Amino acid sequence: MKRKHKKIHLTRGKITLLCMTIPSIMFILVFSYFPISGWIYSFFDYRIGYKLSRCEFVGLSNFAYAFGDPYIITVILNTLVISVLGLAGLPLAGMIAILLSEVKGRRFKKTVQTAITIPNFISWIIIYSIMFSLFSNDGLLTTIIRGLTGNRDSTVTLLTNPGTAKLFMVLTNIWKTVGYNSIIFFAAVTGIDSQLYDAASVDGAGRWQKILHITIPGILPTFITLLIISVGAILNNGFEQYYVFVNPMIQKNIEVLDYYVYRIGMLNNDIPASTAVSMIKTFISVILVFGVNKLSKKTLGQSIL
C-alpha cells in the first residue's frame, strides 16, 4: 500500500515569512559557514602574500606545532576557569527574573529591567573606559580606597593585579550580560500558566512555595537550553573583552583561546597554526554541546537537539 504524501500548500503568508528569513540565512552562511573553507590553510605552510597553490602541504604539522607549545596549557586553563566561573551568571539571571516577577510596581520593574539591560548594549571599549576611570592607578574608586586605608603608595589596581584578574574579567562579563539573560528568564516566567498559581493559592501555598514548586520548574527548560549553549561555547570566551583589557602585567592570567588565536595569527603572522587551534576549538565545542545535551536528556529529560 502506497503511503500518501501530504501536499504542502504555500500560502502568501508562508511565502512572506520564508522571505523574511532570507537575510538571517545569508548572514549565517556568510559569517558562519563560508569561513569554514579557510580551514584548509591549517594543512599548508601558508605565508601572507602567496597563493595557496605555491605553499607546501605539511599535513598535521601545524597542529603538532600549535599544541606542542607549553604555553597553550596555560591558555586552555584560563579559558576553562573563566568560562566555568562565568556560568554563575545564569542562575543569577534566573534569580533576578523571579524576583522581578514578584514585584507589583510596574514602573519600578521596568526601571530595574532597563538599568540592568543597558550594559549589554555598551561596547567593550566604553566599558573599559568606565573601568579605567574607576579602577586605574588614579581612578576614582582606587583613590577613595587609598584614602580610607591610608596606603597612598600602592600602585596595584584591579586592572593590573594578576591575583584578581580572572575574577575581575568574570564579574565584568556577568555585569554586562546578566540583564539580557534575565529578560529571557522573565519571558519564561510570564509564560507559566497563571492557573497553577491560582490553584496553589487555593491549597494555601505561600509566595516562596509557589516559587519553589511552580516558578523554578517552569523556567527549568529555559535554564537547560541556555546552559547547553553556554557549555557549548565554553571555549569561546569572546575576543573583544580580552583585547581591550589585556596588558603585560595580567596577560598570562587572562589570555584565552580566542585572543591566543588572534595573537599567533595576526601579531605573529602564523596563520596556519592559529587556524589549527581554531579548528580544534570548534570540534571540542560541538562535542561538548552534544555531550551536555545527552546528559541533560538522561538526567532531567530536557534537551534541545
Buried (B, 14 or more C-beta within 10 A) or exposed (E): EEEEEEEEEEEEEEEEEEEEEEEEEEEEEEEEEEEEEEEEBBBBEBEEEEEEEEBEEBEEBBBEBBBEBEEBEBBBEBBBBBBEBBBEBBEBBBBBBBEBBEEEEEEEBEEBBEEBBEBBEEEBEEBBEEBBEBBBBEBEBBBEBBEEEEEEEEEBBBBBBEEBBBBBBBBBBBBBBBBBBBBBBBEBBEEBEEEBBEEBEEEEBEEEEBBEEBBBEBBBBBBBBBBBEBBBBBBBBEBBBBBBBBEEBBBBBBBBBBBBBBBBBEEEEBBBBBBBBBBBBBEBBEEBBEEBBEEBBEEEEBBBE
